[in-house]
Amino acid sequence: MMKTPDPKTLYLKDYQVPDYLIQQVELSFILDSINTQVISRLTIQRNPVSINSQADLELAGENLELLKISLNGTVLSPECYSQTEQSLTIYPIPVTGVFTLEIQNNINPSANTALEGLYASNEMLCTQCEAQGFRKITYYLDRPDVMAKFTTILIADKSKYPVLLSNGNKVSSGDLTNNRHWVRWEDPFAKPCYLFALVAGQLAVVEDEFTTMSGREIALQIFVDQQDQDKCAHAMQSLKNAMTWDEQVYGREYDLDLYMIVAVNHFNMGAMENKGLNIFNTKFVLARPDTATDSDYEQIEGVIGHEYFHNWSGNRITCRDWFQLSLKEGFTVFRDQSFTADQTSQGVKRIEDVNLLRTRQFAEDSSPLSHPIRPESYIEINNFYTLTIYEKGAEVVRMLHTLLGAEWFRKGCDLYFAEHDGQAVTCDDFVQALATATETDLTQFKRWYSQSGTPVLSVEQHYNPTTKSLILDISQISNSPEPLHIPITLGLFNPDGTSASIDYAQQQSLELVLELTANKQRFEFKNLPQEPIVSLLRGFSAPVKLNMSQSFDDLIFLLNYETDPFNRWEAGQKLTTKIIFDVCLDVQQGKTLHLEPMLYQAFNKLLTQDWTDLSYFSLLITLPTENYLAEQMAIVDVEVIHTAREFVKLQLAQQLQVPLTQLYITHHKNDCTQADAQAIGRRRIKNQCLDYLNCLETSASYQRAATQFKTAQNMTDQIGALEAIVNSNHPEKARFLEQFYQQWHAESLVIDKWFTLQASSYMPNTFEQVVKLMSHPAFDLHTPNRVRALIGAFCQNNPLHFHAKNGTGYKFLADQVLALNIINPQVASRMVSALTRWQRYDDSRQEKIKQQLERIITAENISKDVYELVSKSLR
């Protein structure tokens, strides 16, 4: 914890190679929940390329009890080293060449509530070392460009910790006196210390195997609490799917003999790709049809894939420094998105990814916390595990894939893996490998890595009936001092709804990628007998905002005829958004509210069509979220947005009650345990219809939701019904909530859903209910999942009540941030982000939010995690 709010800022421009390199690490742990002894034996040499040939050896270390230091077998006296709260410096190093340093220290895992380093999760001991957790285990050169081979010996009580795991392959084990035992692990691959992991506990294991494309047999193991063994089948199959996909799409084969996953209840993030020993939040491993929703199943497969893909894009090749974080995360997110799209629905996955990007990442881009995907500076690196680094980083990689094409992108990736295997490299190295392999100049494209904010494209179109040509004038505005290289995928449609042939640069096609490389650029298309309907930015080919004049008729046309799944959905979203904002204006002016008949007609046409992809169909009839609508407002008015959106939703439900009811009945099938695309789609469209019909607040709507709740045999249907009940005036709401809690009180992940439903409700008493739930026996401020389920859901997913005019939501969040700051600074900083966009609101709300930010930043012992976000927000 900081004593004064004056932390050090680190800059990319100041990067220097390490003065020392570590070749070999031999770790021994005598494990105990209160007092673990760590013995670290490091084989070190001076870095021959360092300019500081006489530098002292400075190792990072925090919250460690130092016992002894030995250099080449000689114990060092205190005058040979100095300690601070964050480092250990040894001086001078009286040897040349390779030397051995042995350090003994103690740590207290149970006291480690920040969940970084070695900590206790219930009765288990586990680690989280990314980004800088290893320094809370022992003193080390804790930076990603120091890569070494690790050997780990774990010693522990056999009854308390019968399972002892670490990186690499298990090479030997044995028994000791006093009911103790030991296990030795060796990782043959050099790695930075952030990829180190250990787990000790009473764990059950689910086992399988995988045969690689070269015929090697890989043992697969998932370790969980005993009661969770029956929830691992999907995670195991997802792992095998990911291994197969990476071989087929990228030619990457797994390199160890063993791949392990451990599910942990207390975890700050989603999962961690530690070499050979992935540690996961239980949320992204455990699933059974009655405890996990269809969305949970998809997320588990995606996260399992993400961490597995890191074995090459993150582990075998890692980042030189933390400014390059998107090198591994952006690339790997792109890979896991592509994997999930191939496993499910290309269109649905793309829409879901863009929804997240435009609702959350675009908001980050327009806030005081805006930063490039390769930041120039930071105070606390944990604050840069952001949507910008991950999601926008993935979009940048996707643009490279679009510009180069799938075949050439693969060739570039092959060269990247071949040239940099075993190295710590930069974003420029990745782009350069693609450029070299494809003989493409990507110099201008690299500007995406240093550009913050969301670029805006403006389009003007002109059709000349005499020359039968279409002209598109496209201009770009961004924070980049020079124009970006932006791929814009184009399609054209004839008035009869057929695709028009695009005649451009002496080539003809039905779809074309335009490359915008100037601030303003003209594109001309010939041989068009009639003025076409333009479909631009198909597949959301670049992470930009698009300003383009489109009439209601144009949008309805595209909603009916567009062949690109994303742009068809986008046409519906734009149409609905325009109409909702017309209603917003009526609300603000106190006029009688009405809804344009064109929306009924457009939705009715969708409802009466036959659909093969029901999940995609459900997205087409889903209204834009209140958070997305808020992003389109200069000054956000949460009450007006909520009133207008609910009015539109109610009108659609009333006008389309018959087809919605029929769809619900048609797709209310007894396929509770099926997880194929059709079954998932049926549940999705059924619950979407239930959501609309629930707005009617009739005895029939109450009965429909109650019946579904009582008869549901899977969590998707049960939670869908309970959500409908919670967001209504259902007379038995309290009874159903209590019944759900009693049914699932032993399943923590299900109870997280119970908390989230109540925190996200737009009903009038929600804030009071959230405050009450803070005192519920099942709520624990020390459990990140539970914090996110209640506090996070309320502050991020409930704009109506969080932004209440009286400011109670802001004070509530500040109270929790200050409490979490002491327990877990990383989680505290995640929560405070809901207060960082105060400029988007009216003067009264701005003042109330700033008061709470000032209260936080002036508190004693504020962590640098929280300080960085709050100080930037107040600039």
Solvent accessible surface area in square Angstrom, and as a share of the most:
residue,aa,sasa,rsa
1,M,118,0.53
2,M,26,0.12
3,K,163,0.69
4,T,88,0.51
5,P,69,0.43
6,D,120,0.62
7,P,29,0.18
8,K,156,0.66
9,T,44,0.26
10,L,66,0.33
11,Y,93,0.35
12,L,30,0.15
13,K,159,0.68
14,D,86,0.44
15,Y,58,0.22
16,Q,99,0.44
17,V,55,0.31
18,P,8,0.05
19,D,38,0.20
20,Y,3,0.01
21,L,54,0.27
22,I,3,0.02
23,Q,82,0.37
24,Q,54,0.24
25,V,0,0.00
26,E,70,0.31
27,L,2,0.01
28,S,28,0.18
29,F,0,0.00
30,I,63,0.32
31,L,11,0.05
32,D,53,0.27
33,S,37,0.24
34,I,114,0.58
35,N,84,0.43
36,T,0,0.00
37,Q,51,0.23
38,V,0,0.00
39,I,45,0.23
40,S,0,0.00
41,R,102,0.37
42,L,0,0.00
43,T,29,0.17
44,I,0,0.00
45,Q,42,0.19
46,R,62,0.23
47,N,13,0.07
48,P,110,0.69
49,V,105,0.60
50,S,16,0.10
51,I,144,0.73
52,N,59,0.30
53,S,69,0.44
54,Q,156,0.69
55,A,21,0.16
56,D,64,0.33
57,L,0,0.00
58,E,105,0.47
59,L,1,0.00
60,A,17,0.14
61,G,2,0.02
62,E,34,0.15
63,N,125,0.64
64,L,25,0.12
65,E,100,0.45
66,L,33,0.17
67,L,80,0.40
68,K,80,0.34
69,I,2,0.01
70,S,12,0.08
71,L,11,0.05
72,N,82,0.42
73,G,69,0.67
74,T,87,0.51
75,V,90,0.52
76,L,25,0.13
77,S,43,0.28
78,P,97,0.61
79,E,130,0.58
80,C,42,0.25
81,Y,39,0.15
82,S,48,0.31
83,Q,90,0.40
84,T,90,0.52
85,E,129,0.58
86,Q,99,0.44
87,S,16,0.10
88,L,0,0.00
89,T,25,0.15
90,I,2,0.01
91,Y,76,0.29
92,P,102,0.64
93,I,12,0.06
94,P,97,0.61
95,V,43,0.25
96,T,127,0.74
97,G,48,0.46
98,V,83,0.48
99,F,3,0.01
100,T,27,0.15
101,L,0,0.00
102,E,40,0.18
103,I,0,0.00
104,Q,28,0.13
105,N,0,0.00
106,N,21,0.11
107,I,13,0.07
108,N,65,0.33
109,P,2,0.01
110,S,57,0.37
111,A,66,0.51
112,N,28,0.14
113,T,47,0.27
114,A,16,0.12
115,L,8,0.04
116,E,18,0.08
117,G,0,0.00
118,L,4,0.02
119,Y,0,0.00
120,A,30,0.23
121,S,2,0.01
122,N,95,0.49
123,E,142,0.64
124,M,10,0.04
125,L,1,0.01
126,C,0,0.00
127,T,0,0.00
128,Q,4,0.02
129,C,0,0.00
130,E,7,0.03
131,A,0,0.00
132,Q,40,0.18
133,G,1,0.01
134,F,0,0.00
135,R,37,0.14
136,K,35,0.15
137,I,0,0.00
138,T,0,0.00
139,Y,6,0.02
140,Y,0,0.00
141,L,18,0.09
142,D,11,0.06
143,R,72,0.26
144,P,3,0.02
145,D,20,0.10
146,V,0,0.00
147,M,36,0.16
148,A,1,0.01
149,K,96,0.41
150,F,4,0.02
151,T,11,0.06
152,T,4,0.02
153,I,44,0.22
154,L,0,0.00
155,I,31,0.16
156,A,2,0.01
157,D,43,0.22
158,K,74,0.31
159,S,70,0.45
160,K,116,0.49
161,Y,12,0.05
162,P,60,0.38
163,V,27,0.15
164,L,7,0.03
165,L,9,0.04
166,S,0,0.00
167,N,5,0.03
168,G,0,0.00
169,N,36,0.18
170,K,111,0.47
171,V,74,0.43
172,S,44,0.28
173,S,61,0.39
174,G,25,0.24
175,D,101,0.52
176,L,69,0.34
177,T,100,0.58
178,N,129,0.66
179,N,76,0.39
180,R,79,0.29
181,H,19,0.08
182,W,64,0.22
183,V,8,0.05
184,R,71,0.26
185,W,6,0.02
186,E,64,0.29
187,D,4,0.02
188,P,67,0.42
189,F,54,0.23
190,A,40,0.31
191,K,3,0.01
192,P,0,0.00
193,C,1,0.00
194,Y,2,0.01
195,L,1,0.00
196,F,0,0.00
197,A,0,0.00
198,L,0,0.00
199,V,0,0.00
200,A,0,0.00
201,G,0,0.00
202,Q,98,0.44
203,L,14,0.07
204,A,9,0.07
205,V,54,0.31
206,V,38,0.22
207,E,112,0.50
208,D,55,0.28
209,E,104,0.47
210,F,20,0.08
211,T,74,0.43
212,T,6,0.03
213,M,113,0.50
214,S,77,0.49
215,G,47,0.45
216,R,81,0.29
217,E,98,0.44
218,I,1,0.01
219,A,44,0.34
220,L,0,0.00
221,Q,34,0.15
222,I,0,0.00
223,F,12,0.05
224,V,1,0.00
225,D,36,0.18
226,Q,109,0.48
227,Q,129,0.58
228,D,15,0.08
229,Q,80,0.36
230,D,84,0.43
231,K,6,0.02
232,C,1,0.00
233,A,80,0.62
234,H,43,0.19
235,A,0,0.00
236,M,10,0.04
237,Q,91,0.41
238,S,1,0.00
239,L,1,0.00
240,K,50,0.21
241,N,35,0.18
242,A,0,0.00
243,M,1,0.00
244,T,51,0.30
245,W,15,0.05
246,D,1,0.01
247,E,21,0.10
248,Q,134,0.59
249,V,58,0.33
250,Y,9,0.03
251,G,20,0.19
252,R,36,0.13
253,E,30,0.14
254,Y,3,0.01
255,D,29,0.15
256,L,3,0.01
257,D,83,0.43
258,L,24,0.12
259,Y,4,0.02
260,M,0,0.00
261,I,1,0.00
262,V,0,0.00
263,A,5,0.04
264,V,0,0.00
265,N,36,0.18
266,H,26,0.12
267,F,1,0.00
268,N,11,0.06
269,M,36,0.16
270,G,23,0.22
271,A,12,0.10
272,M,2,0.01
273,E,5,0.02
274,N,2,0.01
275,K,4,0.02
276,G,3,0.03
277,L,0,0.00
278,N,3,0.01
279,I,0,0.00
280,F,1,0.00
281,N,2,0.01
282,T,6,0.03
283,K,80,0.34
284,F,30,0.12
285,V,0,0.00
286,L,16,0.08
287,A,5,0.04
288,R,63,0.23
289,P,45,0.28
290,D,44,0.23
291,T,10,0.06
292,A,6,0.05
293,T,16,0.09
294,D,24,0.13
295,S,64,0.41
296,D,18,0.10
297,Y,36,0.14
298,E,46,0.20
299,Q,80,0.36
300,I,1,0.00
301,E,17,0.07
302,G,11,0.11
303,V,32,0.19
304,I,1,0.00
305,G,0,0.00
306,H,17,0.07
307,E,11,0.05
308,Y,5,0.02
309,F,0,0.00
310,H,0,0.00
311,N,6,0.03
312,W,27,0.10
313,S,2,0.01
314,G,0,0.00
315,N,8,0.04
316,R,39,0.14
317,I,2,0.01
318,T,0,0.00
319,C,0,0.00
320,R,59,0.22
321,D,13,0.07
322,W,11,0.04
323,F,13,0.06
324,Q,4,0.02
325,L,1,0.01
326,S,5,0.03
327,L,8,0.04
328,K,3,0.01
329,E,4,0.02
330,G,0,0.00
331,F,2,0.01
332,T,0,0.00
333,V,9,0.05
334,F,6,0.03
335,R,0,0.00
336,D,16,0.08
337,Q,6,0.03
338,S,28,0.18
339,F,0,0.00
340,T,2,0.01
341,A,10,0.08
342,D,76,0.39
343,Q,76,0.34
344,T,69,0.40
345,S,23,0.15
346,Q,111,0.49
347,G,9,0.09
348,V,8,0.04
349,K,29,0.12
350,R,23,0.08
351,I,0,0.00
352,E,49,0.22
353,D,12,0.06
354,V,0,0.00
355,N,49,0.25
356,L,67,0.33
357,L,1,0.00
358,R,21,0.08
359,T,21,0.12
360,R,95,0.35
361,Q,0,0.00
362,F,9,0.04
363,A,11,0.08
364,E,32,0.15
365,D,9,0.04
366,S,63,0.41
367,S,12,0.08
368,P,43,0.27
369,L,25,0.13
370,S,37,0.24
371,H,15,0.07
372,P,17,0.11
373,I,1,0.01
374,R,34,0.12
375,P,3,0.02
376,E,90,0.40
377,S,31,0.20
378,Y,13,0.05
379,I,19,0.10
380,E,13,0.06
381,I,2,0.01
382,N,9,0.05
383,N,7,0.04
384,F,10,0.04
385,Y,21,0.08
386,T,22,0.13
387,L,38,0.19
388,T,0,0.00
389,I,0,0.00
390,Y,51,0.19
391,E,23,0.10
392,K,1,0.00
393,G,1,0.01
394,A,0,0.00
395,E,3,0.01
396,V,0,0.00
397,V,6,0.03
398,R,45,0.17
399,M,1,0.01
400,L,0,0.00
401,H,56,0.25
402,T,39,0.23
403,L,32,0.16
404,L,21,0.10
405,G,31,0.30
406,A,65,0.50
407,E,118,0.53
408,W,117,0.41
409,F,4,0.02
410,R,77,0.28
411,K,83,0.35
412,G,0,0.00
413,C,0,0.00
414,D,47,0.25
415,L,46,0.23
416,Y,4,0.01
417,F,2,0.01
418,A,80,0.62
419,E,91,0.41
420,H,26,0.12
421,D,56,0.29
422,G,46,0.44
423,Q,79,0.35
424,A,25,0.19
425,V,8,0.05
426,T,20,0.12
427,C,1,0.00
428,D,57,0.30
429,D,44,0.23
430,F,4,0.02
431,V,0,0.00
432,Q,90,0.40
433,A,3,0.02
434,L,0,0.00
435,A,12,0.09
436,T,76,0.44
437,A,28,0.21
438,T,19,0.11
439,E,164,0.74
440,T,50,0.29
441,D,114,0.59
442,L,4,0.02
443,T,97,0.56
444,Q,42,0.18
445,F,0,0.00
446,K,53,0.22
447,R,66,0.24
448,W,0,0.00
449,Y,7,0.03
450,S,57,0.37
451,Q,4,0.02
452,S,26,0.17
453,G,5,0.05
454,T,24,0.14
455,P,0,0.00
456,V,40,0.23
457,L,0,0.00
458,S,38,0.25
459,V,12,0.07
460,E,100,0.45
461,Q,65,0.29
462,H,92,0.41
463,Y,40,0.15
464,N,64,0.33
465,P,92,0.58
466,T,117,0.68
467,T,83,0.48
468,K,92,0.39
469,S,5,0.03
470,L,0,0.00
471,I,34,0.17
472,L,0,0.00
473,D,11,0.06
474,I,0,0.00
475,S,30,0.19
476,Q,11,0.05
477,I,121,0.62
478,S,31,0.20
479,N,102,0.52
480,S,18,0.12
481,P,136,0.86
482,E,91,0.41
483,P,31,0.20
484,L,0,0.00
485,H,16,0.07
486,I,0,0.00
487,P,0,0.00
488,I,0,0.00
489,T,11,0.06
490,L,0,0.00
491,G,1,0.01
492,L,1,0.01
493,F,2,0.01
494,N,40,0.20
495,P,67,0.42
496,D,101,0.52
497,G,12,0.12
498,T,70,0.41
499,S,44,0.29
500,A,4,0.03
501,S,52,0.34
502,I,2,0.01
503,D,26,0.14
504,Y,64,0.24
505,A,78,0.61
506,Q,186,0.83
507,Q,127,0.57
508,Q,122,0.54
509,S,43,0.28
510,L,108,0.54
511,E,85,0.38
512,L,36,0.18
513,V,56,0.32
514,L,3,0.01
515,E,77,0.35
516,L,0,0.00
517,T,50,0.29
518,A,38,0.29
519,N,92,0.47
520,K,128,0.54
521,Q,45,0.20
522,R,146,0.53
523,F,6,0.03
524,E,71,0.32
525,F,0,0.00
526,K,114,0.48
527,N,100,0.51
528,L,4,0.02
529,P,96,0.61
530,Q,104,0.46
531,E,92,0.41
532,P,3,0.02
533,I,38,0.19
534,V,5,0.03
535,S,1,0.01
536,L,9,0.04
537,L,8,0.04
538,R,19,0.07
539,G,23,0.22
540,F,3,0.01
541,S,8,0.05
542,A,0,0.00
543,P,1,0.01
544,V,2,0.01
545,K,80,0.34
546,L,36,0.18
547,N,84,0.43
548,M,29,0.13
549,S,103,0.67
550,Q,24,0.11
551,S,57,0.37
552,F,61,0.25
553,D,110,0.57
554,D,39,0.20
555,L,0,0.00
556,I,40,0.20
557,F,27,0.11
558,L,6,0.03
559,L,1,0.01
560,N,37,0.19
561,Y,96,0.37
562,E,8,0.03
563,T,94,0.55
564,D,20,0.10
565,P,59,0.37
566,F,6,0.02
567,N,12,0.06
568,R,36,0.13
569,W,5,0.02
570,E,20,0.09
571,A,2,0.02
572,G,4,0.04
573,Q,12,0.06
574,K,52,0.22
575,L,0,0.00
576,T,2,0.01
577,T,18,0.10
578,K,82,0.35
579,I,1,0.01
580,I,0,0.00
581,F,49,0.21
582,D,70,0.36
583,V,3,0.02
584,C,3,0.02
585,L,93,0.46
586,D,18,0.10
587,V,39,0.22
588,Q,99,0.44
589,Q,98,0.44
590,G,70,0.67
591,K,116,0.49
592,T,124,0.72
593,L,49,0.24
594,H,112,0.50
595,L,12,0.06
596,E,56,0.25
597,P,73,0.46
598,M,45,0.20
599,L,0,0.00
600,Y,37,0.14
601,Q,120,0.54
602,A,8,0.06
603,F,6,0.02
604,N,60,0.31
605,K,95,0.40
606,L,0,0.00
607,L,10,0.05
608,T,94,0.55
609,Q,63,0.28
610,D,147,0.76
611,W,42,0.15
612,T,119,0.69
613,D,48,0.25
614,L,14,0.07
615,S,12,0.08
616,Y,20,0.08
617,F,1,0.01
618,S,2,0.01
619,L,15,0.08
620,L,5,0.03
621,I,1,0.00
622,T,42,0.25
623,L,6,0.03
624,P,3,0.02
625,T,68,0.39
626,E,27,0.12
627,N,42,0.21
628,Y,29,0.11
629,L,0,0.00
630,A,11,0.09
631,E,27,0.12
632,Q,87,0.39
633,M,25,0.11
634,A,89,0.69
635,I,99,0.50
636,V,5,0.03
637,D,41,0.21
638,V,5,0.03
639,E,54,0.24
640,V,14,0.08
641,I,3,0.02
642,H,24,0.11
643,T,59,0.34
644,A,0,0.00
645,R,34,0.12
646,E,34,0.15
647,F,34,0.14
648,V,0,0.00
649,K,15,0.06
650,L,56,0.28
651,Q,34,0.15
652,L,1,0.01
653,A,0,0.00
654,Q,89,0.39
655,Q,105,0.47
656,L,9,0.04
657,Q,78,0.35
658,V,120,0.69
659,P,29,0.18
660,L,4,0.02
661,T,33,0.19
662,Q,103,0.46
663,L,23,0.12
664,Y,14,0.05
665,I,107,0.55
666,T,62,0.36
667,H,26,0.11
668,H,77,0.34
669,K,105,0.45
670,N,130,0.67
671,D,11,0.06
672,C,28,0.17
673,T,92,0.53
674,Q,90,0.40
675,A,64,0.50
676,D,69,0.36
677,A,80,0.62
678,Q,81,0.36
679,A,0,0.00
680,I,48,0.24
681,G,1,0.01
682,R,45,0.16
683,R,8,0.03
684,R,72,0.26
685,I,0,0.00
686,K,1,0.01
687,N,26,0.14
688,Q,30,0.13
689,C,0,0.00
690,L,3,0.01
691,D,53,0.27
692,Y,3,0.01
693,L,0,0.00
694,N,8,0.04
695,C,23,0.14
696,L,28,0.14
697,E,65,0.29
698,T,58,0.34
699,S,93,0.60
700,A,58,0.45
701,S,1,0.01
702,Y,38,0.14
703,Q,110,0.49
704,R,44,0.16
705,A,1,0.01
706,A,5,0.04
707,T,57,0.33
708,Q,1,0.00
709,F,4,0.02
710,K,112,0.47
711,T,78,0.45
712,A,27,0.21
713,Q,108,0.48
714,N,10,0.05
715,M,0,0.00
716,T,21,0.12
717,D,9,0.05
718,Q,12,0.05
719,I,23,0.12
720,G,14,0.13
721,A,0,0.00
722,L,0,0.00
723,E,81,0.36
724,A,5,0.04
725,I,0,0.00
726,V,5,0.03
727,N,23,0.12
728,S,0,0.00
729,N,99,0.51
730,H,12,0.05
731,P,108,0.68
732,E,67,0.30
733,K,46,0.19
734,A,81,0.63
735,R,113,0.41
736,F,0,0.00
737,L,20,0.10
738,E,87,0.39
739,Q,73,0.32
740,F,0,0.00
741,Y,32,0.12
742,Q,98,0.43
743,Q,96,0.43
744,W,23,0.08
745,H,109,0.49
746,A,90,0.70
747,E,40,0.18
748,S,59,0.38
749,L,36,0.18
750,V,1,0.00
751,I,2,0.01
752,D,19,0.10
753,K,37,0.16
754,W,13,0.05
755,F,0,0.00
756,T,44,0.26
757,L,19,0.09
758,Q,7,0.03
759,A,0,0.00
760,S,36,0.23
761,S,5,0.03
762,Y,64,0.24
763,M,21,0.09
764,P,114,0.72
765,N,92,0.47
766,T,3,0.02
767,F,43,0.18
768,E,109,0.49
769,Q,51,0.22
770,V,0,0.00
771,V,69,0.40
772,K,141,0.60
773,L,5,0.03
774,M,42,0.19
775,S,97,0.63
776,H,41,0.18
777,P,127,0.80
778,A,25,0.20
779,F,23,0.10
780,D,57,0.30
781,L,34,0.17
782,H,86,0.39
783,T,23,0.13
784,P,2,0.02
785,N,15,0.08
786,R,19,0.07
787,V,1,0.00
788,R,79,0.29
789,A,8,0.06
790,L,0,0.00
791,I,0,0.00
792,G,5,0.05
793,A,4,0.03
794,F,0,0.00
795,C,8,0.05
796,Q,52,0.23
797,N,81,0.42
798,N,4,0.02
799,P,19,0.12
800,L,28,0.14
801,H,26,0.11
802,F,1,0.00
803,H,13,0.06
804,A,26,0.20
805,K,137,0.58
806,N,102,0.52
807,G,8,0.08
808,T,48,0.28
809,G,0,0.00
810,Y,0,0.00
811,K,105,0.45
812,F,13,0.06
813,L,0,0.00
814,A,0,0.00
815,D,45,0.23
816,Q,22,0.10
817,V,0,0.00
818,L,38,0.19
819,A,37,0.28
820,L,1,0.00
821,N,4,0.02
822,I,128,0.65
823,I,26,0.13
824,N,5,0.02
825,P,19,0.12
826,Q,7,0.03
827,V,4,0.02
828,A,0,0.00
829,S,0,0.00
830,R,71,0.26
831,M,6,0.03
832,V,0,0.00
833,S,40,0.26
834,A,23,0.18
835,L,1,0.00
836,T,3,0.02
837,R,43,0.16
838,W,28,0.10
839,Q,69,0.31
840,R,37,0.13
841,Y,22,0.08
842,D,47,0.25
843,D,118,0.61
844,S,60,0.39
845,R,10,0.04
846,Q,35,0.16
847,E,88,0.40
848,K,58,0.25
849,I,2,0.01
850,K,62,0.26
851,Q,99,0.44
852,Q,24,0.11
853,L,0,0.00
854,E,85,0.38
855,R,87,0.32
856,I,0,0.00
857,I,27,0.14
858,T,104,0.60
859,A,32,0.24
860,E,155,0.69
861,N,74,0.38
862,I,3,0.02
863,S,4,0.03
864,K,61,0.26
865,D,12,0.06
866,V,0,0.00
867,Y,37,0.14
868,E,0,0.00
869,L,18,0.09
870,V,0,0.00
871,S,18,0.12
872,K,36,0.15
873,S,0,0.00
874,L,44,0.22
875,R,199,0.73
